[in-house]
Amino acid sequence: MKSRKLIALLLAAVMLIGTMTGCNQSTTTQAEVQNETEKTTEEKTTEEKTETGVKKVKNLVIGTTTPNTTFNLYSQTDIFGRINYVGFVRGNWVYEAEDGSLQPYFFTSFDISDDGCVLDFTWPTTAVWGDGQPVTWDDIAFTIKFLAETAKSSYFLNLVSVEETGEGKGRITFSQPDVYGWLSGSAMMQGVLPKHIWEKFEGSDEYKNYTGEDAAIGCGPYKLVSKDVDAQVSYYEAIPENNYHGDITVESVTIKTYADATAVMAALNAGEIDCYYAYSSPIDYTLMDMISDPAVDKGESVYSGCNQMTFGMTRKAGSDYNFRLAVTKAMDWALLSKTIGGDDAVIPCAGIIPPSCNGYVEGLPQFAQDVEEAKKILNDAGYLDVNADGFREFPDGSEMKILVVPQYSKDMNLRNRIAEVIVDNLASVGVNAYVDQSIIVNSEVWESNIKEGNYDIAIGYTTAGVARHTSAFRYYVYEPKPGTDRNASWLWGTYTDPTFNETVWRMLGAHSSEEYLECITYLQNEAAKTLFGTALSWTSCYYPYRTDKYENWYNRASWGVVNDELWYTLTAK
């Protein structure tokens, strides 16, 4: 077996999943939560240091705009559960480093076989659950079988066996090369489950909505001490035994939910919170001028998600490369970028994914507006104004009206502004485009129309980790992964090229980083060549934080300072 051993100190959980995945939860009042936090802070009056002598953070206060009502270790029904890659109180198996490589988290090391079918790993036998019970091999074996048989995870459709191979050692075997796909997918967002709590749900769907007092017990670096769902305040304390990445320098965390980003910015200026985080929801650039305290850093980083445009490839206009090319020439890219991300936004290149994504292809052409070239392309392709009404017809003489569909989302104002720019740009080259608000009245109606291909141009959005995890290219593909249901595969696209489709699924199931990079390179080049879809802007994102009490903040691209390094880098001044 050729070894691709990735050995590293295990990393702690991050991302605010913690809000939903705590331990030892008890329903308390707002006053009790407040008193608990104040009491804890008062008790820690002496300066506490790690073994290396750095000052520990007594209580980090995180502000968010995302309500949290689900404290369930498994559930992904609320937004905190959809924070991929790392967990807050969960013992996720691995995490993705900033360079895109997979690194151990609960695993202390792992080897992938040459054929991608076998995973050998080690794990920390000293780990404990939030209720104090030790994590055992039985928990690990139970979790894998639970995911395969009860949760029916697609990652474990080809599971053959899970076996203990020695003290602190195990092996998972698949009949297909599924190891890398699992590690780069759900292994970063669903961790080890405590058998003594979850075994009662074997063979039942009731686990999805479990709300018992032990529902949030995990083996991450923190446990949930108290929560007030009404007040949207929760408090967590570190578990010393689960210091997977070294000394945990943040001893406790309080999470407060605010009504909106404006309220968060006010709280930051007032010193009520130390930093901001909400999954895939950086603070809008228009609010950066609210920063009045010089101690508040706007937390700017390059975002690895993007707003994007998809052509309806099953419709007359979208199926024509000449039309797609003309549209990209007609677009006012400078205005689009500024509309989406302000002065810090960048006009994108062909190939969809941003430079901050692992596997980005250098040298693909940057988009640029050329109205006269757009008109020439349309003229040469036979799109002419035959009835002299100011708008072009299809080459066969039939009426051409281009349906633009913005994605239904909480930020509809932005999506509508983007649509307006595109409609105006197309009008400037004689193309009649419009938005039909009746098909975006809610998420269900919008998604139904998208899946049916009821659009000429769709405006969508991919979150951070655009390529592998939320998969920008999955939004363009039509054919589902063999053996799966299209409706259950997040497929919104209409591009049907067999090689493209096959490569998308091979990328998502790649069993090595080399295979992944090979696939992502092909997909970007295919997007640049065919223009079935494009990014509309590459933007900065803002997750502001205060610098007056703490230092060694680690501002990670796309995620801000609440990330998979925070619990081990942040120290008190």
C-alpha positions, 0 to 999 in steps of 0.5 A, spaced: 500 500 500 502 506 497 502 511 503 499 518 503 500 519 510 498 526 513 500 526 520 499 533 523 496 535 530 489 534 530 485 541 529 480 543 533 473 545 531 471 551 528 465 555 525 460 556 529 457 549 528 458 549 535 452 553 536 448 547 534 452 542 537 454 543 544 454 538 550 451 538 557 445 542 555 440 545 559 434 550 558 436 556 562 433 563 562 437 569 559 439 572 566 442 565 568 446 565 561 448 572 563 450 570 570 453 564 568 458 568 563 459 573 568 461 568 574 465 565 570 469 571 568 469 573 575 472 567 577 478 567 572 481 573 575 488 570 575 492 570 569 492 563 566 497 561 561 499 555 557 505 551 558 508 555 552 507 561 557 502 565 552 496 568 555 489 565 555 483 568 552 478 567 558 471 568 554 471 570 547 464 573 545 462 572 538 456 575 534 452 572 529 445 574 525 443 567 524 438 564 529 440 558 532 434 553 535 437 546 533 442 543 538 443 536 535 450 533 534 447 530 527 442 535 525 443 539 519 437 543 519 439 550 521 444 554 518 449 552 523 449 545 521 451 547 514 457 550 516 462 545 513 469 543 514 470 544 521 465 543 527 465 547 534 463 541 539 463 536 534 469 531 533 470 531 525 474 526 522 479 531 518 479 538 516 481 542 510 488 546 510 488 553 507 492 550 501 487 545 500 490 539 503 486 534 507 489 534 515 487 530 521 482 532 526 479 527 530 484 522 526 491 523 528 493 520 522 491 517 516 493 513 509 489 512 503 491 506 499 493 506 492 486 504 489 482 509 494 478 503 497 482 503 504 483 508 509 487 506 515 487 511 521 489 512 528 485 516 533 486 519 540 484 514 545 484 519 550 478 523 547 472 524 551 465 526 550 462 532 553 459 528 558 465 526 561 465 519 558 471 516 554 471 516 546 471 508 544 472 504 538 465 502 539 463 509 538 467 510 531 465 503 529 458 505 530 458 512 527 460 509 520 455 504 520 450 509 523 451 513 517 451 507 512 445 504 514 441 509 518 442 515 515 443 512 508 449 517 507 451 516 499 458 516 501 457 509 504 453 506 499 459 502 497 462 500 505 465 493 506 467 494 513 470 498 519 475 494 523 479 495 529 486 494 527 490 495 534 490 500 539 488 507 537 488 504 530 482 502 525 481 501 517 475 503 513 474 499 507 470 500 500 468 496 494 469 503 490 475 508 491 470 512 495 475 514 501 478 521 498 470 523 496 468 522 503 474 525 507 473 531 502 466 531 503 462 529 509 468 527 514 469 535 514 462 536 517 459 530 520 464 527 526 464 522 531 457 520 534 457 517 541 454 510 541 451 511 548 446 516 546 445 515 538 444 507 538 437 508 540 435 511 533 438 505 529 434 504 523 429 510 525 429 517 522 427 520 529 435 522 530 434 528 525 429 532 530 432 529 537 432 535 542 433 531 548 438 534 553 444 530 551 443 531 543 449 536 543 454 532 546 460 531 542 467 530 542 470 536 540 474 541 544 468 545 547 462 543 550 455 547 551 454 549 558 448 553 558 443 556 552 437 561 552 434 559 545 429 565 546 435 570 548 439 567 543 445 566 547 449 560 548 455 559 552 461 553 551 467 551 555 473 548 553 474 540 554 482 540 556 482 532 554 480 534 547 486 539 545 487 536 538 491 541 535 495 543 541 493 548 547 486 551 547 488 558 548 480 560 548 477 557 555 470 559 553 466 562 548 459 566 548 455 566 542 450 572 541 445 572 535 443 579 533 437 582 529 441 584 523 448 586 520 447 593 522 446 591 530 452 587 529 456 592 527 453 597 533 455 591 538 462 591 535 463 598 536 460 598 543 465 592 545 459 588 546 462 582 542 469 581 540 468 578 532 462 576 527 461 570 524 455 567 520 456 562 515 456 564 508 454 571 510 460 576 511 458 583 513 456 587 506 461 592 504 456 598 504 456 597 512 464 598 513 463 605 513 459 604 520 466 602 523 467 608 528 472 605 533 479 604 530 480 598 534 475 594 530 478 591 524 474 590 518 476 583 517 477 583 509 479 577 506 478 574 499 472 570 498 472 563 495 464 563 493 461 568 487 455 570 484 454 567 477 450 566 471 448 560 468 445 559 461 439 555 460 442 550 455 436 547 453 433 553 450 434 556 443 438 562 446 442 559 451 444 553 446 447 557 441 455 559 443 454 565 439 449 568 443 453 566 450 459 569 447 455 576 445 452 576 452 459 576 455 461 581 451 455 586 452 456 585 460 458 591 463 463 587 468 466 593 472 459 595 474 457 588 475 463 587 480 462 594 483 454 592 484 456 586 487 462 587 492 463 595 491 470 598 490 474 591 492 471 587 487 474 584 481 472 583 474 472 575 474 476 571 469 473 565 465 472 558 468 468 560 474 472 559 480 476 564 484 483 565 485 482 563 492 480 556 491 484 550 491 486 548 483 484 555 480 487 555 473 492 561 472 491 565 465 484 564 463 482 570 460 478 576 464 472 578 461 471 585 458 465 589 455 465 590 448 459 592 446 460 593 438 463 586 438 457 583 441 453 586 436 457 584 430 457 577 433 449 577 434 449 580 427 454 574 424 450 569 427 443 571 424 440 575 430 437 581 426 432 586 428 427 584 422 421 588 424 424 594 426 422 594 433 428 595 436 430 588 438 433 582 435 429 576 433 432 569 432 435 567 426 429 563 424 425 570 424 421 568 431 421 573 437 426 573 442 425 574 449 430 572 454 428 570 461 432 572 466 431 569 473 435 571 479 436 566 485 431 566 490 435 568 497 435 573 503 439 578 499 433 579 493 435 586 493 442 584 490 440 579 486 435 584 483 440 589 482 444 584 478 438 582 474 437 590 472 444 590 470 444 584 465 437 586 462 440 593 461 446 591 458 442 586 453 438 592 451 444 596 449 445 590 444 438 590 441 436 583 446 430 584 449 430 581 456 426 581 462 425 578 469 418 574 471 417 575 478 412 570 479 417 564 478 421 567 484 416 568 489 419 563 494 424 558 494 420 552 492 417 556 486 424 558 484 428 551 485 422 548 481 423 553 475 431 552 475 430 544 475 426 544 469 430 549 465 425 554 465 430 560 464 435 563 459 439 566 464 439 564 471 443 568 477 445 564 482 450 564 488 455 559 491 458 559 498 465 559 500 469 553 498 465 553 491 469 548 487 469 542 491 464 542 497 458 546 494 461 545 487 460 551 483 460 546 477 454 542 480 450 548 479 451 547 471 450 539 470 444 536 468 445 528 469 445 526 476 451 521 479 449 514 476 444 511 481 442 517 484 436 521 483 437 528 480 432 532 485 436 529 491 443 532 487 442 539 488 442 539 480 440 546 477 443 546 471 442 544 463 449 542 461 449 535 458 456 534 455 457 527 457 465 528 459 463 534 463 458 530 467 463 524 468 468 529 470 464 533 475 462 526 479 469 524 478 472 530 482 467 530 487 469 522 488 476 523 487 481 519 491 487 523 491 488 530 491 492 529 484 485 526 481 481 532 484 486 537 481 486 534 474 478 534 474 478 541 477 483 544 471 479 540 466 472 543 468 475 550 469 477 550 462 471 547 459 467 553 462 472 558 459 471 554 452 464 553 452 461 559 456 455 555 459 456 559 465 460 565 468 462 568 475 459 575 475 464 578 480 470 576 485 469 579 491 472 581 498 468 579 504 468 582 511 468 578 518 470 584 522 473 583 529 476 587 535 483 588 536 484 591 543 483 585 548 486 579 544 492 578 539 494 573 534 487 573 530 488 568 524 483 571 518 482 566 514 480 567 506 472 566 506 471 564 513 474 570 517 477 570 524 472 564 526 475 559 523 479 552 524 485 555 527 482 560 532 482 556 538 489 555 538 492 562 535 488 567 539 491 570 546 490 575 550 494 582 550 
